[in-house]
Amino acid sequence: MTQYSDVAAPAVDAPAPVRDSGKAPAGRLIGLDLARGLAVFGMYAAHVGPDPDQGGVTGFLMELAHGRSSALFAFLAGFAVVLITGRRTPKTGRAGRQAVAKVVIRAVILLALGTALTMSGIPVDVILAFYGLYFLLVLTLYRLSSGPLAAIAAGTALVLPQVLYVVQQAIGDSAVRSPCEPDGIVSLLFTGTYPALTWIPFVIAGMAVARLDLAATAVRTRLAFTGAALMITGYGGSWLALHVFPGAADAISTSAAAGGGTSAWWSDTAGYPSGDTPAWLLAASPHSETTLSILGNTGVAIMAVTLCLAATDALPRLQSLARPVIAVGSMSLTAYVFHLVAIRFLGIEELPGSPLHVLLGFIAAAMVFATVWSRFQQRGPLEWLMTKATGLARYIR
């Protein structure tokens, strides 16, 4: 059985699942691994899959992966912070200081690794450095319960996108995104592909959900309704706004970085915001960095996690069928870095735009490696190294 590692991040020193101690049962942990594995494959699709512009069923599925898989990663990062620092009851005293140190060490390593991969010239907007910063920014909230965390997540989703827009306007032309360049602090916070200002709401929302009793059917039911409501509010609200406000869709369509305003309520095929029109604040495309986008993507993440947890509990056979995906999810950092190195080694330059068989080859290779490796080791190679590095926290007094 796959050992649970931390969510969308290097491995957490989590105890073995116990059903009667209040800790998460094995099925639920495997459900989280399944969600994380699907997020990995979503990132693969966004980078080495066919171009969504090709249309048809394949193009539609590729577009669904764009932005939403990385948002799921960020959402699951909240689980990682909570699991490290104490899930139902935050750790205090020496244990609390050591847990905080573990998070900080992980964050620093991810910042360094992400920056190094970006500087290597890989033609991908590497998320790892941003990811490390998210850990640091939300660490001060680790003692809060689910209610306050949910309120902060909602507040930041409502306010920070508008703040980001104002900041980018103040920065001016330098706010134009510069993909695949080393991640300086301005890029990490404001101008990069995953700016912390509008991505930390996902992490905080994940922390709020991680605090809940996810074994309870009533909790899962409420989460499913919450996820659906957020999806409708985000994507539906954007569709309505772009059709109600005169000229909004046209303004996005004529924006320098856009390809079509009518799809901006759900799809990145509309392009990325260029900053030349506030109409973009009405969009909900995954990388539009708006309130509606955050609401819709958070809803998708909540639904994905809830369904994976419920499915692996209700359908034990699914665990066997999905074991290769679960294995990938248990070593998500290794799987993510693997696909970056493979992109560089194979000389893939047009991202996205590869034939479908290339994507399927990446997925198959990751599943084979993860399945074989997990038979001999509880953690992936990079997760094992991360665990060794965070072992330094035991010297904290």
Secondary structure, DSSP 8 states (H G I E B T S, - for coil): ------TTSS--------SSSSS--HHHHHHHHHHHHHHHHHHHHHHHS--GGG-HHHHHHHHHHTTHHHHHHHHHHHHHHHHHH-SSS---HHHHHHHHHHHHHHHHHHHHHHHHHHHTT-SS---HHHHHHHHHHHGGGTT--HHHHHHHHHHHHHHHHHHHHHHHHHHGGGGS--TTS---HHIIIIISSS-HHHHHHHHHHHHHHHTS-TT-HHHHHHHHHHHHHHHIIIIIHHHHHHHHSTTHHHHHHTSTTBS-GGGTTT-GGGB---SS-GGGGG---TTS--HHHHHHHHHHHHHHHHHHHHHHHH-HHHHHHTHHHHHHHTTHHHHHHHHHHHHHHHT--SSS---HHHHHHHHHHHHHHHHHHHTT-SS-HHHHHHHHHHGGGGG--
